[in-house]
Amino acid sequence: MSLRYEVKRLYLGREYPLGYNYFRPRCHRAFMSQADETDPGKIREGIQRAEYVKKEIEALLVFRYDNFGVDRVR
Protein backbone atom coordinates (compact mmCIF):
# COMPACT_ATOMS: atom_id res chain seq x y z
CA MET A 1 0.00 0.00 0.00
CA SER A 2 1.39 3.37 -0.92
CA LEU A 3 1.99 6.11 1.59
CA ARG A 4 -0.54 8.33 -0.19
CA TYR A 5 -3.43 5.99 0.62
CA GLU A 6 -2.32 5.53 4.22
CA VAL A 7 -2.22 9.29 4.73
CA LYS A 8 -5.61 9.73 3.05
CA ARG A 9 -7.15 7.17 5.40
CA LEU A 10 -5.56 8.84 8.39
CA TYR A 11 -7.01 12.21 7.41
CA LEU A 12 -10.44 10.67 6.85
CA GLY A 13 -10.35 9.62 10.48
CA ARG A 14 -9.12 12.99 11.69
CA GLU A 15 -11.88 14.80 9.86
CA TYR A 16 -14.56 12.55 11.35
CA PRO A 17 -17.24 14.80 12.92
CA LEU A 18 -16.65 13.50 16.46
CA GLY A 19 -12.86 13.58 16.12
CA TYR A 20 -9.99 11.17 15.67
CA ASN A 21 -10.04 10.00 19.30
CA TYR A 22 -13.63 8.84 18.78
CA PHE A 23 -13.00 7.35 15.33
CA ARG A 24 -9.79 5.37 15.82
CA PRO A 25 -10.77 2.94 18.61
CA ARG A 26 -14.08 2.14 16.92
CA CYS A 27 -12.41 1.59 13.58
CA HIS A 28 -9.79 -0.64 15.21
CA ARG A 29 -12.46 -2.63 17.04
CA ALA A 30 -14.41 -3.12 13.79
CA PHE A 31 -11.33 -4.49 12.03
CA MET A 32 -10.28 -6.69 14.93
CA SER A 33 -13.75 -8.22 15.24
CA GLN A 34 -13.30 -9.58 11.71
CA ALA A 35 -9.62 -10.55 12.01
CA ASP A 36 -10.31 -14.29 12.25
CA GLU A 37 -12.55 -14.42 9.17
CA THR A 38 -11.29 -16.93 6.58
CA ASP A 39 -14.28 -17.31 4.24
CA PRO A 40 -13.40 -15.46 0.98
CA GLY A 41 -17.06 -14.54 0.38
CA LYS A 42 -17.44 -12.92 3.78
CA ILE A 43 -14.12 -11.12 3.37
CA ARG A 44 -15.31 -9.67 0.04
CA GLU A 45 -18.58 -8.58 1.68
CA GLY A 46 -16.61 -6.88 4.44
CA ILE A 47 -14.46 -5.04 1.92
CA GLN A 48 -17.56 -3.88 0.05
CA ARG A 49 -19.13 -2.69 3.31
CA ALA A 50 -15.92 -0.82 4.21
CA GLU A 51 -15.87 0.87 0.79
CA TYR A 52 -19.48 1.94 1.30
CA VAL A 53 -18.73 3.40 4.72
CA LYS A 54 -15.67 5.21 3.32
CA LYS A 55 -17.78 6.78 0.57
CA GLU A 56 -20.41 7.85 3.10
CA ILE A 57 -17.78 9.53 5.28
CA GLU A 58 -16.28 11.27 2.25
CA ALA A 59 -19.76 12.48 1.23
CA LEU A 60 -20.38 13.85 4.72
CA LEU A 61 -17.07 15.69 4.62
CA VAL A 62 -17.82 17.20 1.21
CA PHE A 63 -21.26 18.25 2.47
CA ARG A 64 -19.71 19.75 5.60
CA TYR A 65 -17.14 21.78 3.69
CA ASP A 66 -19.64 22.85 1.02
CA ASN A 67 -21.98 24.17 3.69
CA PHE A 68 -19.11 25.87 5.46
CA GLY A 69 -18.10 27.61 2.24
CA VAL A 70 -21.67 28.78 1.58
CA ASP A 71 -21.99 30.17 5.10
CA ARG A 72 -18.71 32.07 4.78
CA VAL A 73 -19.80 33.75 1.54
CA ARG A 74 -22.99 35.11 3.06
N, C-alpha and C positions, 0 to 999 in steps of 0.2 A: 504494500500500500504506500502510495506516495505521501510525502509530507504535506502536500497541499490539501489532500482529503482529510488527513488527521486534524489539521488546523481548522478546516471548515467545520468539522464535526464539533471540535472544541468550542468554537464561537457560537454554533447553534445552541449549545448548552448554556453558554454564558448569556445569551440574549433571551433565554427562556423567561417568560413573564414573572415567575416567582424567584428567579435567580439561579445561579450555578450551584449554590449549596443545597438548594431544593432538588434540582435536576439530577445531579451526579449520583447520589446514593440510590435514587429510584431507578435510574437507567442501569446502574451496576446490578441492582437486585433483579431487574427484568432479564438481563443477560445471564446472570448466574443461575436463575431458576430454570433456564433452558440448556445449561451447560452439558448435561448428561444425555441430551437427545441424540439418538443415532439413526432414526428413521429419516431417509432422504426426503420423503414427501413432507414430513412435518418440519424439517429444516427449511425447505423451500417456502412453505407457508409462513414460517416465522420471518424469513427474509422479506417476503412480500408485505407482511404486516409492518415490519420495521420501515420499509420504503414508504408505505402509506403514512405512517406517523411522521416520518421526516418531512414529507411533502406538506402535511397539515401544519407542522411547526413553521416551515418556511412561509406558508401562506399567511399564517398569523403574524409573522414578523413583517412581511410586506404590507399587510393591512395596517399594522401598527405604525410603521414608518410613513405610509401614505397619509394616514390620518394626521400624524404629527406634522407633516409638511403642509397639509391643507390648513391646519390650525395656525401655523406660523405665518402663513401668507395673509390671513385675515386681519 
